């Protein structure tokens, strides 16, 4: 076929055989042309791959790393035997350098008729650390966990991450069936730091609002009016809000049938709304804070800050009203959806890295082939031939020299070498292991608590940005249960894991610059080797200690291991999707972790990618075979909340299936 891509050798002798490290990925039993090749096993990539496989398409999923998840994965045990590290591409680069002649035998494909002749994948296509290693710093102490104890930790690299019970991500988990492979735990508490430096619990039910002593009566009235307004607008648009007994004292605000939704209330503290609902926002660019002020919540009041940064989980003060009210609606619709003891937010047990694993398993069940430790060097594009049915195809050249044809290609955006210099937004992240709880816990076995620091409430944080910190315990699998004595430690540690994140627009700052203030507020950093606490003035240090103890209500636990790293973050869904315009029509990129606390934007990108690649034939991500009732959906997620790994009847069968895949997840 004259239009087929022609291989051209750049220099050196051509090598016809693939490298022995790679399993054969074309020819019997594999197709000559794959419907979809995915590079990178991040969350968006695995959602896309599992949806295509479930629809009957042939899917090949590659990742040059030794584990799946990409930037959504977990920290790896450090080679030195102490602590952990962000997985890097160094081993892959060394492995490539050991392949005699491969670097000089780079093959590319030239096609004069192709609009895009070639896309190169730097770092062997590693879709992880082109951005996750930005300014990474790690500190250890004499008490840093080592040896076998490290295996009892699961340190999430993209935390803190939450799922809301009624959001698009949970709906996707249920529709796809991926919920069978994950576990959740309800978030136990959300606290916000007030202007006086103290933490206050965030009220979510009627009883909590009126018990709250931090809000004035006027603020309570304004808060209830706004929340009721949001609920009524949501219901007018078809969203179901509230569950269970609507008149229970702990029912969600706006629960069906409760007096909070009546046209008039017997309680004089709540003023009825007009039957004519005004719009939640007046224009697309209106700020969330301005809209809340227009609806009666004064700017920078305790109630307004709580709504913005704990209920709507806004990342900064520039959140638009459109996005803010969408998040607030999802939060209110999620309250008590899965029982009176379950709030709006759910925490993934063992971290967000479980989600890519779940979708990868789902894809494997439906016939997808997974190959880890297989990278892609470049992809060429050209017109199709007889074997592809005349469709436009892409030809991927793996690190081992295999040439794989596909009708569609999806890859993590870092695989294309996203330059940090071109970025305008970053997310700074911190993961810390401490030897005790930083904030009080009611349950002796540990709780999961979200701490929110509004803009300007913590030293060193980026201007205008809210800092989120999750305190994780053994209840989520983040750390071992009970007291443990390290060889060099002075006393046993009851470990907790802190996950912190904050958005930033300053290219000159590092993750440590952005988050060291919150670390020093919550933990004693004195035992960390090489860590400068930022001040040597005794009086200033004493003030910092007093401020910290006002938060923790006791002497701070010691930080025994800390890691900071920064990631490039997309501006928004629309901008990310629009970036595909420079790519061939059958190619999409997938984002890594963003600045949000939930997964809403990742779902939106995956849906847009699916529509771009498959058009109307795709029928959307995971179309339901039959209408799933609310009761069935709730039963499914309640199962995920209850389930343990040992109770999963099909777990052994799934693991066996994945182990059988050449170079696959279980290899």
TAMOQUI-V846115 format. One record per run of one state. SS is the DSSP state (@ for helix, = for strand, . for the rest). FROM is the first residue (numbers start at 1). TO is the last residue. If there is no record, write none. Layout:
BEGIN
[[SS & FROM & TO] [SS & FROM & TO]]
END
This chain:
BEGIN
[[. & 1 & 5] [= & 6 & 9] [. & 10 & 32] [= & 33 & 34] [. & 35 & 35] [= & 36 & 39] [. & 40 & 42] [@ & 43 & 54] [. & 55 & 58] [= & 59 & 63] [. & 64 & 69] [@ & 70 & 72] [. & 73 & 73] [= & 74 & 74] [. & 75 & 75] [= & 76 & 77] [. & 78 & 81] [= & 82 & 82] [. & 83 & 83] [= & 84 & 85] [. & 86 & 89] [@ & 90 & 97] [. & 98 & 102] [@ & 103 & 105] [. & 106 & 106] [= & 107 & 110] [. & 111 & 117] [= & 118 & 120] [. & 121 & 121] [@ & 122 & 125] [. & 126 & 128] [@ & 129 & 132] [. & 133 & 133] [= & 134 & 140] [. & 141 & 145] [= & 146 & 146] [@ & 147 & 152] [. & 153 & 155] [= & 156 & 156] [. & 157 & 162] [= & 163 & 164] [. & 165 & 167] [@ & 168 & 176] [. & 177 & 177] [@ & 178 & 181] [. & 182 & 183] [= & 184 & 186] [. & 187 & 188] [= & 189 & 193] [. & 194 & 198] [= & 199 & 201] [. & 202 & 204] [= & 205 & 205] [@ & 206 & 211] [. & 212 & 216] [@ & 217 & 236] [. & 237 & 251] [= & 252 & 252] [. & 253 & 258] [@ & 259 & 261] [. & 262 & 286] [= & 287 & 287] [@ & 288 & 294] [. & 295 & 301] [@ & 302 & 311] [. & 312 & 315] [= & 316 & 316] [. & 317 & 319] [= & 320 & 320] [@ & 321 & 334] [. & 335 & 344] [= & 345 & 348] [. & 349 & 352] [@ & 353 & 365] [. & 366 & 368] [= & 369 & 372] [. & 373 & 375] [= & 376 & 382] [. & 383 & 385] [@ & 386 & 388] [. & 389 & 392] [= & 393 & 398] [. & 399 & 402] [= & 403 & 406] [. & 407 & 408] [= & 409 & 412] [@ & 413 & 416] [. & 417 & 419] [@ & 420 & 422] [. & 423 & 425] [= & 426 & 434] [. & 435 & 448] [= & 449 & 453] [. & 454 & 464] [= & 465 & 465] [. & 466 & 466] [= & 467 & 472] [. & 473 & 473] [@ & 474 & 476] [. & 477 & 483] [= & 484 & 484] [. & 485 & 492] [= & 493 & 493] [. & 494 & 495] [= & 496 & 504] [. & 505 & 510] [@ & 511 & 522] [= & 523 & 524] [. & 525 & 537] [@ & 538 & 552] [. & 553 & 556] [= & 557 & 568] [. & 569 & 572] [@ & 573 & 582] [. & 583 & 586] [= & 587 & 590] [. & 591 & 599] [@ & 600 & 618] [. & 619 & 629] [@ & 630 & 642] [. & 643 & 644] [@ & 645 & 647] [. & 648 & 650] [@ & 651 & 660] [. & 661 & 667]]
END
